[in-house]
Amino acid sequence: MAHQYRPPPWLRSGHIQSVWPALFRKVRVENPESEVLPTPDNDELHLDWHRQGSSRLAIVSHGLEGHSRRPYVLGLTRALLAEGWDVLAWNFRSCGGVMNLQPRFYHSGATEDLRQVVDHGLAQGYSTVFLSGFSMGGNLTLLYLGEQGERVDSRICGAVTYSVPCDLAGSADMLALPSRKIYMQRFLRDLRVKMDEKARKFPDLIDISDFDAIHSFHEFDDRYTAPLHGFKSAPDYWAQCSASGRLKDIRVPSLMVNAADDPFLSQKCFPESRAVLGAHVRLDAPKWGGHVGFVELGNDGYYWSERRALAFLQGVS
């Protein structure tokens, strides 16, 4: 069946699955058309359009410290283009190689930005819109749909999300474990570059003098993410922005695919109760897949995650 994923034995490791695509996957897609979308607070969102004249649009949101041209985004983009969809892949503020203009950057609950991107896509005249997101982008997508609830635009047919840290506090705890140190160090290394630039532009707001003392998202989110985005603390940010509390409010068919061996996800990222999932969200929890992995080595270059998205779309679009 489409939802079964059985990688070869040597790929049955959450850590291997999580790093393999970043190291070895190459996806070729024709260069997109770029667009800069101004925001109401005098900032910018940078968009990649893959257009082929379709009446159907897929909007894809990347993960933490990712961007619109990461292999996992391009892999899904290629698969959707082959099925006749246009694709809009967007960059969170400060991502995609261009620093944003405001002191704030992006976070797991910045649904106002996704809402603007969706509204902009709908304004182009598409009859059907599909949403997808990876990791942080998956949480953002589901949170947005939960917030929309009954008001969701009728042209939005559904969503597929992968490796979703819908319990942000639990995921922060997971990434603080010694066995996840390599992932945390990479995130902090990338974030340090951005915070250096932010501190130069906004020295009265951002202090990086002892950034090297930060070793977890507990510390980073408490010091930077929460105050820059209007939250009281890291726990307050996590509580308000975790999608798990809004899944029951979603009113379009939505799929959350979280691998059981994902090294980033807490147990609360695998809800089974209809009281949590609601009537419209389905959880797939394959035994393997890691974090945004789901590697396949077929001749067509597709990964299982892309096949799963296409199979899901056949039933909702």
Phi, psi and omega in degrees: 000161187297329186272001178271132180232118181230089179287164175299157186307324184287348177258010181270058178215127180299326181287317178298314179300325184286331184256337185304308183300321181295328183274325194235347184274133174234129180234126181257121176226141179304141183306134182282170171270124182270148177217142174255121183254112179293145177255161181297339181260028175062043173237191184219145169242134183256123188246148171244119178259129171244096187252141173218025174080022181279160172268359182243136183235133171253132178249122188244130180248129183278186183257184181305127181057025173263196176195177190285355181240021172292152182305322182292326176290314181293327178298313178292321178301312179301317180295319180291320177300319180296336179264008173093012178268148159278155182227135172241109176254126187242159180254133173296161178303130181084358180258163179086013176090003179233120178288136179285173192268334185268164176299322178294161174233251179227164174201174189291347181243020183282060184290342177296327178287316177297321178301318180294320179295316179297314179299321178295319177295316179298326182293347179280354175099013180292144179273336182221134179231135180238140181248143174216150179206150181244130175056240179305321178295331175290317176299316180299317181297313181290323177297317178302312181294324176295320178294323179292320177052231181292342183275000185302139181299136184295343179280347178280113189271339182162187183209147171232129181230152185230142171052053191270117174279066186287350169248089188295321179297315179295322178292323175298320177296319180298316182286347176275352179293146179304326181289348179253013186302322183298323179289315182298320180297321180292317178301313182293326177297314179293319180292328179299318179301316181291318182291329173301313181292320178298318182295325178292323181279328185228065185296336180281344183254330189234124180243122180245021188300326179236041181302325183295348176278352180276129181230002183206168175288338173304315182280316182295312182292326179291324184274324186242301188301310184298304184294327181287343184238016170087020178255155183288326187193173176301312178301323178294317177301310181299318182295319183283334190249001176285128183290340186304325182283351182244001182302320183295344181269353181289139185238013174235153180302124185222138181242129174245118182251107179237117180290140181296336181260018180293120184285355182262344194256138175276171181297330180290352175277007180234058183292139179247337185286137175295336177296333178265313185287331186076190186274346191243356182253133176244138174255125167256128180232073178300151184297328183235167177143339179062205179259111183053047178253262179059045187291136166232153184240033181286166183293336182277353177082357180286149169262161181302324181300324179289320176297322180295319179297315181295321178296319179295318182296330179299333182267351186235347184248000000 
